[in-house]
Amino acid sequence: MSTLSTHVLDAMRGAPAQDVAVTLYRGAEQLDSAATDADGRIPALGGALPAGTYRLVFGTGAYFAGHEVDTFYPEVSVAFAVTEERHYHVPLLLSPFAFSTYRGS
């Protein structure tokens, strides 16, 4: 089985994004949810994951509203495939009008 973590960085502030709600789905089924810590991280989400397609939904609208900043993206959804037994890390670099992600380690 595989494991999953995530990390959110706020490029506008140049700091980790604390208290971003993150929800993990497999298809329409919600598997887990948590909020990022003071370092912008969630070290474990979803427990042991079998192979399949998953989706992380980041609550970016609520995060920016908490900082009184307008944003174009009320949420960011990142779909990814678990194909082999390993640890998966999905970082999100965030600003009010852009985001990027990649397969981390």
Biopython code that builds the backbone (N, CA, C, O; Angstrom):
import numpy as np
from Bio.PDB.StructureBuilder import StructureBuilder

atoms = [
    (1, "MET", "N", (0.829, -1.186, 0.000)),
    (1, "MET", "CA", (0.000, 0.000, 0.000)),
    (1, "MET", "C", (0.872, 1.248, 0.000)),
    (1, "MET", "O", (2.008, 1.227, 0.473)),
    (2, "SER", "N", (0.330, 2.325, -0.531)),
    (2, "SER", "CA", (1.052, 3.590, -0.634)),
    (2, "SER", "C", (0.559, 4.574, 0.411)),
    (2, "SER", "O", (-0.511, 4.399, 0.993)),
    (3, "THR", "N", (1.357, 5.614, 0.642)),
    (3, "THR", "CA", (0.990, 6.678, 1.575)),
    (3, "THR", "C", (1.045, 8.017, 0.847)),
    (3, "THR", "O", (1.619, 8.129, -0.236)),
    (4, "LEU", "N", (0.437, 9.031, 1.463)),
    (4, "LEU", "CA", (0.293, 10.335, 0.820)),
    (4, "LEU", "C", (0.541, 11.462, 1.811)),
    (4, "LEU", "O", (0.123, 11.393, 2.967)),
    (5, "SER", "N", (1.226, 12.500, 1.344)),
    (5, "SER", "CA", (1.377, 13.736, 2.100)),
    (5, "SER", "C", (1.231, 14.909, 1.139)),
    (5, "SER", "O", (1.277, 14.737, -0.079)),
    (6, "THR", "N", (1.054, 16.106, 1.702)),
    (6, "THR", "CA", (0.963, 17.307, 0.878)),
    (6, "THR", "C", (1.578, 18.477, 1.623)),
    (6, "THR", "O", (1.794, 18.424, 2.834)),
    (7, "HIS", "N", (1.858, 19.539, 0.867)),
    (7, "HIS", "CA", (2.505, 20.728, 1.394)),
    (7, "HIS", "C", (1.986, 21.897, 0.572)),
    (7, "HIS", "O", (1.982, 21.822, -0.657)),
    (8, "VAL", "N", (1.548, 22.974, 1.212)),
    (8, "VAL", "CA", (1.030, 24.139, 0.497)),
    (8, "VAL", "C", (1.874, 25.351, 0.861)),
    (8, "VAL", "O", (2.055, 25.677, 2.034)),
    (9, "LEU", "N", (2.386, 26.011, -0.175)),
    (9, "LEU", "CA", (3.175, 27.230, 0.000)),
    (9, "LEU", "C", (2.431, 28.400, -0.620)),
    (9, "LEU", "O", (1.929, 28.298, -1.739)),
    (10, "ASP", "N", (2.358, 29.501, 0.099)),
    (10, "ASP", "CA", (1.703, 30.716, -0.364)),
    (10, "ASP", "C", (2.766, 31.598, -1.007)),
    (10, "ASP", "O", (3.556, 32.226, -0.302)),
    (11, "ALA", "N", (2.795, 31.653, -2.338)),
    (11, "ALA", "CA", (3.808, 32.423, -3.062)),
    (11, "ALA", "C", (3.623, 33.928, -2.868)),
    (11, "ALA", "O", (4.593, 34.683, -2.930)),
    (12, "MET", "N", (2.399, 34.363, -2.636)),
    (12, "MET", "CA", (2.135, 35.780, -2.439)),
    (12, "MET", "C", (2.793, 36.276, -1.143)),
    (12, "MET", "O", (3.380, 37.357, -1.109)),
    (13, "ARG", "N", (2.687, 35.478, -0.092)),
    (13, "ARG", "CA", (3.237, 35.850, 1.208)),
    (13, "ARG", "C", (4.664, 35.345, 1.392)),
    (13, "ARG", "O", (5.369, 35.800, 2.293)),
    (14, "GLY", "N", (5.094, 34.414, 0.554)),
    (14, "GLY", "CA", (6.420, 33.831, 0.707)),
    (14, "GLY", "C", (6.538, 33.015, 1.972)),
    (14, "GLY", "O", (7.559, 33.048, 2.658)),
    (15, "ALA", "N", (5.464, 32.269, 2.280)),
    (15, "ALA", "CA", (5.415, 31.521, 3.536)),
    (15, "ALA", "C", (4.559, 30.269, 3.368)),
    (15, "ALA", "O", (3.782, 30.168, 2.419)),
    (16, "PRO", "N", (4.699, 29.316, 4.288)),
    (16, "PRO", "CA", (3.793, 28.166, 4.272)),
    (16, "PRO", "C", (2.349, 28.628, 4.455)),
    (16, "PRO", "O", (2.087, 29.610, 5.150)),
    (17, "ALA", "N", (1.429, 27.922, 3.836)),
    (17, "ALA", "CA", (0.003, 28.247, 3.936)),
    (17, "ALA", "C", (-0.619, 27.398, 5.042)),
    (17, "ALA", "O", (-0.892, 26.213, 4.852)),
    (18, "GLN", "N", (-0.835, 28.015, 6.182)),
    (18, "GLN", "CA", (-1.409, 27.320, 7.335)),
    (18, "GLN", "C", (-2.930, 27.338, 7.262)),
    (18, "GLN", "O", (-3.525, 28.306, 6.787)),
    (19, "ASP", "N", (-3.551, 26.271, 7.730)),
    (19, "ASP", "CA", (-5.012, 26.139, 7.835)),
    (19, "ASP", "C", (-5.721, 26.075, 6.481)),
    (19, "ASP", "O", (-6.844, 26.562, 6.346)),
    (20, "VAL", "N", (-5.077, 25.483, 5.489)),
    (20, "VAL", "CA", (-5.758, 25.201, 4.222)),
    (20, "VAL", "C", (-6.451, 23.848, 4.382)),
    (20, "VAL", "O", (-5.804, 22.846, 4.685)),
    (21, "ALA", "N", (-7.763, 23.826, 4.177)),
    (21, "ALA", "CA", (-8.507, 22.566, 4.237)),
    (21, "ALA", "C", (-8.187, 21.743, 2.992)),
    (21, "ALA", "O", (-8.212, 22.258, 1.875)),
    (22, "VAL", "N", (-7.888, 20.469, 3.193)),
    (22, "VAL", "CA", (-7.560, 19.564, 2.094)),
    (22, "VAL", "C", (-8.398, 18.300, 2.261)),
    (22, "VAL", "O", (-8.435, 17.702, 3.336)),
    (23, "THR", "N", (-9.070, 17.902, 1.179)),
    (23, "THR", "CA", (-9.903, 16.699, 1.199)),
    (23, "THR", "C", (-9.414, 15.736, 0.136)),
    (23, "THR", "O", (-9.125, 16.139, -0.991)),
    (24, "LEU", "N", (-9.320, 14.460, 0.495)),
    (24, "LEU", "CA", (-8.897, 13.408, -0.412)),
    (24, "LEU", "C", (-10.100, 12.599, -0.853)),
    (24, "LEU", "O", (-10.905, 12.165, -0.029)),
    (25, "TYR", "N", (-10.219, 12.396, -2.169)),
    (25, "TYR", "CA", (-11.301, 11.603, -2.757)),
    (25, "TYR", "C", (-10.720, 10.488, -3.611)),
    (25, "TYR", "O", (-9.636, 10.614, -4.180)),
    (26, "ARG", "N", (-11.455, 9.412, -3.686)),
    (26, "ARG", "CA", (-11.237, 8.372, -4.692)),
    (26, "ARG", "C", (-12.580, 8.226, -5.386)),
    (26, "ARG", "O", (-13.531, 7.714, -4.795)),
    (27, "GLY", "N", (-12.667, 8.673, -6.640)),
    (27, "GLY", "CA", (-13.954, 8.777, -7.314)),
    (27, "GLY", "C", (-14.789, 9.800, -6.576)),
    (27, "GLY", "O", (-14.311, 10.895, -6.280)),
    (28, "ALA", "N", (-16.028, 9.459, -6.277)),
    (28, "ALA", "CA", (-16.914, 10.368, -5.542)),
    (28, "ALA", "C", (-16.813, 10.173, -4.031)),
    (28, "ALA", "O", (-17.418, 10.927, -3.268)),
    (29, "GLU", "N", (-16.055, 9.172, -3.594)),
    (29, "GLU", "CA", (-15.961, 8.857, -2.164)),
    (29, "GLU", "C", (-14.915, 9.715, -1.462)),
    (29, "GLU", "O", (-13.748, 9.729, -1.854)),
    (30, "GLN", "N", (-15.338, 10.427, -0.427)),
    (30, "GLN", "CA", (-14.400, 11.189, 0.393)),
    (30, "GLN", "C", (-13.699, 10.227, 1.338)),
    (30, "GLN", "O", (-14.347, 9.514, 2.104)),
    (31, "LEU", "N", (-12.366, 10.210, 1.280)),
    (31, "LEU", "CA", (-11.590, 9.288, 2.107)),
    (31, "LEU", "C", (-11.074, 9.922, 3.387)),
    (31, "LEU", "O", (-11.012, 9.268, 4.428)),
    (32, "ASP", "N", (-10.704, 11.196, 3.313)),
    (32, "ASP", "CA", (-10.086, 11.835, 4.465)),
    (32, "ASP", "C", (-10.071, 13.341, 4.243)),
    (32, "ASP", "O", (-10.221, 13.815, 3.117)),
    (33, "SER", "N", (-9.889, 14.083, 5.320)),
    (33, "SER", "CA", (-9.699, 15.527, 5.216)),
    (33, "SER", "C", (-8.893, 15.996, 6.414)),
    (33, "SER", "O", (-8.928, 15.390, 7.485)),
    (34, "ALA", "N", (-8.165, 17.087, 6.212)),
    (34, "ALA", "CA", (-7.337, 17.669, 7.266)),
    (34, "ALA", "C", (-7.019, 19.098, 6.853)),
    (34, "ALA", "O", (-7.354, 19.523, 5.748)),
    (35, "ALA", "N", (-6.374, 19.831, 7.743)),
    (35, "ALA", "CA", (-5.914, 21.183, 7.438)),
    (35, "ALA", "C", (-4.401, 21.231, 7.593)),
    (35, "ALA", "O", (-3.827, 20.523, 8.419)),
    (36, "THR", "N", (-3.767, 22.073, 6.792)),
    (36, "THR", "CA", (-2.317, 22.191, 6.856)),
    (36, "THR", "C", (-1.876, 22.786, 8.187)),
    (36, "THR", "O", (-2.573, 23.609, 8.781)),
    (37, "ASP", "N", (-0.708, 22.354, 8.639)),
    (37, "ASP", "CA", (-0.166, 22.817, 9.917)),
    (37, "ASP", "C", (0.597, 24.135, 9.725)),
    (37, "ASP", "O", (0.544, 24.729, 8.648)),
    (38, "ALA", "N", (1.293, 24.585, 10.749)),
    (38, "ALA", "CA", (2.014, 25.862, 10.703)),
    (38, "ALA", "C", (3.097, 25.880, 9.624)),
    (38, "ALA", "O", (3.496, 26.951, 9.167)),
    (39, "ASP", "N", (3.570, 24.712, 9.218)),
    (39, "ASP", "CA", (4.577, 24.611, 8.158)),
    (39, "ASP", "C", (3.922, 24.358, 6.803)),
    (39, "ASP", "O", (4.619, 24.091, 5.823)),
    (40, "GLY", "N", (2.583, 24.439, 6.733)),
    (40, "GLY", "CA", (1.872, 24.226, 5.472)),
    (40, "GLY", "C", (1.759, 22.767, 5.075)),
    (40, "GLY", "O", (1.461, 22.474, 3.917)),
    (41, "ARG", "N", (1.984, 21.852, 5.988)),
    (41, "ARG", "CA", (2.050, 20.433, 5.656)),
    (41, "ARG", "C", (0.912, 19.617, 6.271)),
    (41, "ARG", "O", (0.360, 19.950, 7.320)),
    (42, "ILE", "N", (0.597, 18.545, 5.572)),
    (42, "ILE", "CA", (-0.198, 17.454, 6.126)),
    (42, "ILE", "C", (0.667, 16.212, 5.892)),
    (42, "ILE", "O", (0.783, 15.752, 4.756)),
    (43, "PRO", "N", (1.271, 15.668, 6.944)),
    (43, "PRO", "CA", (2.236, 14.583, 6.764)),
    (43, "PRO", "C", (1.635, 13.242, 6.365)),
    (43, "PRO", "O", (2.333, 12.397, 5.805)),
    (44, "ALA", "N", (0.358, 13.034, 6.644)),
    (44, "ALA", "CA", (-0.288, 11.767, 6.276)),
    (44, "ALA", "C", (-1.766, 12.035, 6.018)),
    (44, "ALA", "O", (-2.447, 12.681, 6.814)),
    (45, "LEU", "N", (-2.240, 11.527, 4.896)),
    (45, "LEU", "CA", (-3.636, 11.721, 4.517)),
    (45, "LEU", "C", (-4.132, 10.450, 3.849)),
    (45, "LEU", "O", (-3.519, 9.965, 2.898)),
    (46, "GLY", "N", (-5.229, 9.912, 4.336)),
    (46, "GLY", "CA", (-5.856, 8.766, 3.681)),
    (46, "GLY", "C", (-5.385, 7.398, 4.113)),
    (46, "GLY", "O", (-5.938, 6.391, 3.670)),
    (47, "GLY", "N", (-4.385, 7.333, 4.960)),
    (47, "GLY", "CA", (-3.898, 6.019, 5.385)),
    (47, "GLY", "C", (-3.215, 5.273, 4.256)),
    (47, "GLY", "O", (-2.552, 5.880, 3.414)),
    (48, "ALA", "N", (-3.374, 3.965, 4.236)),
    (48, "ALA", "CA", (-2.773, 3.124, 3.204)),
    (48, "ALA", "C", (-3.646, 3.162, 1.949)),
    (48, "ALA", "O", (-4.832, 2.837, 2.001)),
    (49, "LEU", "N", (-3.058, 3.557, 0.830)),
    (49, "LEU", "CA", (-3.808, 3.733, -0.411)),
    (49, "LEU", "C", (-3.481, 2.636, -1.426)),
    (49, "LEU", "O", (-2.317, 2.460, -1.786)),
    (50, "PRO", "N", (-4.474, 1.911, -1.884)),
    (50, "PRO", "CA", (-4.239, 0.955, -2.974)),
    (50, "PRO", "C", (-4.106, 1.712, -4.298)),
    (50, "PRO", "O", (-4.406, 2.904, -4.368)),
    (51, "ALA", "N", (-3.661, 1.029, -5.328)),
    (51, "ALA", "CA", (-3.539, 1.640, -6.649)),
    (51, "ALA", "C", (-4.891, 2.196, -7.084)),
    (51, "ALA", "O", (-5.941, 1.629, -6.780)),
    (52, "GLY", "N", (-4.845, 3.318, -7.801)),
    (52, "GLY", "CA", (-6.077, 3.937, -8.279)),
    (52, "GLY", "C", (-5.880, 5.407, -8.557)),
    (52, "GLY", "O", (-4.776, 5.936, -8.430)),
    (53, "THR", "N", (-6.960, 6.062, -8.938)),
    (53, "THR", "CA", (-6.935, 7.496, -9.206)),
    (53, "THR", "C", (-7.574, 8.222, -8.036)),
    (53, "THR", "O", (-8.658, 7.859, -7.579)),
    (54, "TYR", "N", (-6.891, 9.246, -7.561)),
    (54, "TYR", "CA", (-7.315, 10.010, -6.401)),
    (54, "TYR", "C", (-7.374, 11.489, -6.769)),
    (54, "TYR", "O", (-6.881, 11.912, -7.814)),
    (55, "ARG", "N", (-7.995, 12.263, -5.873)),
    (55, "ARG", "CA", (-8.106, 13.705, -6.099)),
    (55, "ARG", "C", (-7.973, 14.417, -4.761)),
    (55, "ARG", "O", (-8.642, 14.072, -3.787)),
    (56, "LEU", "N", (-7.102, 15.410, -4.731)),
    (56, "LEU", "CA", (-6.980, 16.291, -3.582)),
    (56, "LEU", "C", (-7.690, 17.592, -3.918)),
    (56, "LEU", "O", (-7.466, 18.162, -4.986)),
    (57, "VAL", "N", (-8.540, 18.066, -3.023)),
    (57, "VAL", "CA", (-9.230, 19.338, -3.204)),
    (57, "VAL", "C", (-8.760, 20.270, -2.088)),
    (57, "VAL", "O", (-8.947, 19.989, -0.904)),
    (58, "PHE", "N", (-8.152, 21.376, -2.487)),
    (58, "PHE", "CA", (-7.601, 22.359, -1.575)),
    (58, "PHE", "C", (-8.579, 23.523, -1.446)),
    (58, "PHE", "O", (-9.009, 24.075, -2.459)),
    (59, "GLY", "N", (-8.933, 23.903, -0.239)),
    (59, "GLY", "CA", (-9.873, 24.994, 0.007)),
    (59, "GLY", "C", (-9.195, 26.353, -0.067)),
    (59, "GLY", "O", (-9.031, 27.030, 0.948)),
    (60, "THR", "N", (-8.805, 26.745, -1.263)),
    (60, "THR", "CA", (-8.036, 27.969, -1.450)),
    (60, "THR", "C", (-8.868, 29.233, -1.241)),
    (60, "THR", "O", (-8.349, 30.242, -0.763)),
    (61, "GLY", "N", (-10.142, 29.188, -1.590)),
    (61, "GLY", "CA", (-11.005, 30.361, -1.409)),
    (61, "GLY", "C", (-11.121, 30.753, 0.047)),
    (61, "GLY", "O", (-10.972, 31.926, 0.388)),
    (62, "ALA", "N", (-11.382, 29.796, 0.902)),
    (62, "ALA", "CA", (-11.503, 30.068, 2.333)),
    (62, "ALA", "C", (-10.171, 30.533, 2.918)),
    (62, "ALA", "O", (-10.135, 31.413, 3.777)),
    (63, "TYR", "N", (-9.083, 29.938, 2.448)),
    (63, "TYR", "CA", (-7.753, 30.348, 2.923)),
    (63, "TYR", "C", (-7.504, 31.820, 2.616)),
    (63, "TYR", "O", (-7.143, 32.586, 3.509)),
    (64, "PHE", "N", (-7.694, 32.222, 1.360)),
    (64, "PHE", "CA", (-7.445, 33.616, 0.998)),
    (64, "PHE", "C", (-8.456, 34.560, 1.650)),
    (64, "PHE", "O", (-8.095, 35.673, 2.032)),
    (65, "ALA", "N", (-9.699, 34.142, 1.782)),
    (65, "ALA", "CA", (-10.695, 34.978, 2.474)),
    (65, "ALA", "C", (-10.249, 35.253, 3.914)),
    (65, "ALA", "O", (-10.453, 36.350, 4.432)),
    (66, "GLY", "N", (-9.643, 34.257, 4.551)),
    (66, "GLY", "CA", (-9.132, 34.433, 5.901)),
    (66, "GLY", "C", (-8.009, 35.454, 5.985)),
    (66, "GLY", "O", (-7.732, 36.000, 7.052)),
    (67, "HIS", "N", (-7.361, 35.708, 4.846)),
    (67, "HIS", "CA", (-6.299, 36.720, 4.777)),
    (67, "HIS", "C", (-6.799, 38.002, 4.108)),
    (67, "HIS", "O", (-6.018, 38.901, 3.796)),
    (68, "GLU", "N", (-8.119, 38.067, 3.893)),
    (68, "GLU", "CA", (-8.763, 39.220, 3.247)),
    (68, "GLU", "C", (-8.148, 39.529, 1.884)),
    (68, "GLU", "O", (-7.857, 40.681, 1.560)),
    (69, "VAL", "N", (-7.959, 38.468, 1.093)),
    (69, "VAL", "CA", (-7.392, 38.573, -0.250)),
    (69, "VAL", "C", (-8.368, 37.944, -1.228)),
    (69, "VAL", "O", (-8.826, 36.822, -1.016)),
    (70, "ASP", "N", (-8.692, 38.666, -2.310)),
    (70, "ASP", "CA", (-9.527, 38.095, -3.366)),
    (70, "ASP", "C", (-8.733, 37.052, -4.131)),
    (70, "ASP", "O", (-7.521, 37.181, -4.302)),
    (71, "THR", "N", (-9.426, 36.013, -4.591)),
    (71, "THR", "CA", (-8.776, 34.972, -5.380)),
    (71, "THR", "C", (-9.679, 34.542, -6.526)),
    (71, "THR", "O", (-10.904, 34.604, -6.426)),
    (72, "PHE", "N", (-9.068, 34.115, -7.592)),
    (72, "PHE", "CA", (-9.794, 33.623, -8.758)),
    (72, "PHE", "C", (-10.235, 32.174, -8.569)),
    (72, "PHE", "O", (-11.212, 31.735, -9.175)),
    (73, "TYR", "N", (-9.514, 31.432, -7.727)),
    (73, "TYR", "CA", (-9.753, 30.003, -7.548)),
    (73, "TYR", "C", (-10.373, 29.725, -6.174)),
    (73, "TYR", "O", (-9.672, 29.792, -5.164)),
    (74, "PRO", "N", (-11.672, 29.414, -6.118)),
    (74, "PRO", "CA", (-12.288, 29.078, -4.832)),
    (74, "PRO", "C", (-11.794, 27.741, -4.285)),
    (74, "PRO", "O", (-11.858, 27.490, -3.082)),
    (75, "GLU", "N", (-11.304, 26.888, -5.181)),
    (75, "GLU", "CA", (-10.682, 25.638, -4.781)),
    (75, "GLU", "C", (-9.739, 25.187, -5.881)),
    (75, "GLU", "O", (-9.872, 25.587, -7.038)),
    (76, "VAL", "N", (-8.794, 24.356, -5.507)),
    (76, "VAL", "CA", (-7.881, 23.743, -6.469)),
    (76, "VAL", "C", (-8.041, 22.240, -6.329)),
    (76, "VAL", "O", (-7.934, 21.694, -5.230)),
    (77, "SER", "N", (-8.295, 21.577, -7.443)),
    (77, "SER", "CA", (-8.467, 20.132, -7.466)),
    (77, "SER", "C", (-7.311, 19.516, -8.253)),
    (77, "SER", "O", (-7.058, 19.896, -9.397)),
    (78, "VAL", "N", (-6.619, 18.571, -7.637)),
    (78, "VAL", "CA", (-5.476, 17.912, -8.269)),
    (78, "VAL", "C", (-5.740, 16.412, -8.295)),
    (78, "VAL", "O", (-5.788, 15.762, -7.251)),
    (79, "ALA", "N", (-5.910, 15.872, -9.498)),
    (79, "ALA", "CA", (-6.088, 14.428, -9.661)),
    (79, "ALA", "C", (-4.723, 13.795, -9.923)),
    (79, "ALA", "O", (-3.885, 14.374, -10.613)),
    (80, "PHE", "N", (-4.509, 12.614, -9.372)),
    (80, "PHE", "CA", (-3.235, 11.925, -9.549)),
    (80, "PHE", "C", (-3.460, 10.415, -9.473)),
    (80, "PHE", "O", (-4.461, 9.940, -8.938)),
    (81, "ALA", "N", (-2.508, 9.688, -10.019)),
    (81, "ALA", "CA", (-2.616, 8.227, -10.069)),
    (81, "ALA", "C", (-1.602, 7.587, -9.130)),
    (81, "ALA", "O", (-0.415, 7.912, -9.164)),
    (82, "VAL", "N", (-2.080, 6.681, -8.297)),
    (82, "VAL", "CA", (-1.220, 5.827, -7.483)),
    (82, "VAL", "C", (-1.038, 4.547, -8.284)),
    (82, "VAL", "O", (-1.983, 3.782, -8.480)),
    (83, "THR", "N", (0.185, 4.324, -8.742)),
    (83, "THR", "CA", (0.434, 3.196, -9.646)),
    (83, "THR", "C", (1.377, 2.144, -9.077)),
    (83, "THR", "O", (1.393, 0.997, -9.524)),
    (84, "GLU", "N", (2.153, 2.548, -8.093)),
    (84, "GLU", "CA", (3.095, 1.605, -7.495)),
    (84, "GLU", "C", (3.138, 1.836, -6.001)),
    (84, "GLU", "O", (2.723, 2.890, -5.518)),
    (85, "GLU", "N", (3.627, 0.877, -5.280)),
    (85, "GLU", "CA", (3.701, 0.982, -3.828)),
    (85, "GLU", "C", (4.876, 1.881, -3.460)),
    (85, "GLU", "O", (6.034, 1.518, -3.665)),
    (86, "ARG", "N", (4.564, 3.068, -2.908)),
    (86, "ARG", "CA", (5.582, 4.047, -2.529)),
    (86, "ARG", "C", (4.906, 5.175, -1.761)),
    (86, "ARG", "O", (3.691, 5.150, -1.564)),
    (87, "HIS", "N", (5.670, 6.147, -1.332)),
    (87, "HIS", "CA", (5.108, 7.355, -0.730)),
    (87, "HIS", "C", (4.893, 8.388, -1.843)),
    (87, "HIS", "O", (5.775, 8.613, -2.672)),
    (88, "TYR", "N", (3.722, 9.005, -1.850)),
    (88, "TYR", "CA", (3.392, 10.060, -2.805)),
    (88, "TYR", "C", (3.293, 11.377, -2.051)),
    (88, "TYR", "O", (2.685, 11.454, -0.983)),
    (89, "HIS", "N", (3.901, 12.413, -2.622)),
    (89, "HIS", "CA", (3.857, 13.751, -2.032)),
    (89, "HIS", "C", (3.377, 14.707, -3.123)),
    (89, "HIS", "O", (3.955, 14.767, -4.208)),
    (90, "VAL", "N", (2.307, 15.460, -2.820)),
    (90, "VAL", "CA", (1.710, 16.370, -3.804)),
    (90, "VAL", "C", (1.769, 17.790, -3.241)),
    (90, "VAL", "O", (0.887, 18.188, -2.481)),
    (91, "PRO", "N", (2.807, 18.563, -3.609)),
    (91, "PRO", "CA", (2.922, 19.940, -3.148)),
    (91, "PRO", "C", (2.061, 20.875, -4.015)),
    (91, "PRO", "O", (1.798, 20.596, -5.185)),
    (92, "LEU", "N", (1.634, 21.981, -3.411)),
    (92, "LEU", "CA", (0.871, 23.002, -4.126)),
    (92, "LEU", "C", (1.512, 24.348, -3.843)),
    (92, "LEU", "O", (1.654, 24.746, -2.687)),
    (93, "LEU", "N", (1.902, 25.050, -4.907)),
    (93, "LEU", "CA", (2.402, 26.417, -4.814)),
    (93, "LEU", "C", (1.249, 27.318, -5.215)),
    (93, "LEU", "O", (0.703, 27.181, -6.310)),
    (94, "LEU", "N", (0.877, 28.232, -4.345)),
    (94, "LEU", "CA", (-0.386, 28.930, -4.452)),
    (94, "LEU", "C", (-0.206, 30.442, -4.454)),
    (94, "LEU", "O", (0.618, 30.980, -3.714)),
    (95, "SER", "N", (-0.986, 31.121, -5.293)),
    (95, "SER", "CA", (-1.140, 32.570, -5.224)),
    (95, "SER", "C", (-2.603, 32.867, -5.554)),
    (95, "SER", "O", (-3.315, 31.958, -5.980)),
    (96, "PRO", "N", (-3.074, 34.086, -5.379)),
    (96, "PRO", "CA", (-4.491, 34.357, -5.613)),
    (96, "PRO", "C", (-4.963, 34.102, -7.042)),
    (96, "PRO", "O", (-6.143, 33.836, -7.268)),
    (97, "PHE", "N", (-4.041, 34.181, -8.013)),
    (97, "PHE", "CA", (-4.452, 34.070, -9.412)),
    (97, "PHE", "C", (-3.671, 33.018, -10.188)),
    (97, "PHE", "O", (-3.703, 33.007, -11.418)),
    (98, "ALA", "N", (-2.969, 32.131, -9.481)),
    (98, "ALA", "CA", (-2.215, 31.066, -10.148)),
    (98, "ALA", "C", (-1.888, 29.982, -9.129)),
    (98, "ALA", "O", (-1.882, 30.219, -7.921)),
    (99, "PHE", "N", (-1.613, 28.783, -9.649)),
    (99, "PHE", "CA", (-1.123, 27.703, -8.801)),
    (99, "PHE", "C", (-0.319, 26.743, -9.662)),
    (99, "PHE", "O", (-0.481, 26.696, -10.882)),
    (100, "SER", "N", (0.549, 25.980, -9.010)),
    (100, "SER", "CA", (1.261, 24.909, -9.701)),
    (100, "SER", "C", (1.457, 23.761, -8.726)),
    (100, "SER", "O", (1.431, 23.942, -7.509)),
    (101, "THR", "N", (1.653, 22.583, -9.288)),
    (101, "THR", "CA", (1.863, 21.389, -8.488)),
    (101, "THR", "C", (2.802, 20.459, -9.251)),
    (101, "THR", "O", (3.034, 20.642, -10.446)),
    (102, "TYR", "N", (3.330, 19.479, -8.563)),
    (102, "TYR", "CA", (4.210, 18.501, -9.185)),
    (102, "TYR", "C", (4.246, 17.267, -8.298)),
    (102, "TYR", "O", (3.770, 17.294, -7.163)),
    (103, "ARG", "N", (4.808, 16.194, -8.815)),
    (103, "ARG", "CA", (4.980, 14.987, -8.002)),
    (103, "ARG", "C", (6.254, 15.143, -7.190)),
    (103, "ARG", "O", (7.360, 15.102, -7.729)),
    (104, "GLY", "N", (6.087, 15.319, -5.907)),
    (104, "GLY", "CA", (7.218, 15.493, -5.013)),
    (104, "GLY", "C", (7.769, 14.158, -4.543)),
    (104, "GLY", "O", (7.408, 13.098, -5.055)),
    (105, "SER", "N", (8.634, 14.233, -3.576)),
    (105, "SER", "CA", (9.231, 12.995, -3.051)),
    (105, "SER", "C", (9.116, 12.941, -1.548)),
    (105, "SER", "O", (9.562, 11.975, -0.929)),
]
sb = StructureBuilder()
sb.init_structure("model")
sb.init_model(0)
sb.init_chain("A")
sb.init_seg("    ")
for serial, (resi, resn, name, xyz) in enumerate(atoms, 1):
    if name == "N":
        sb.init_residue(resn, " ", resi, " ")
    sb.init_atom(name, np.array(xyz, "f"), 0.0, 1.0, " ", f" {name:<3s}", serial, name[0])
structure = sb.get_structure()
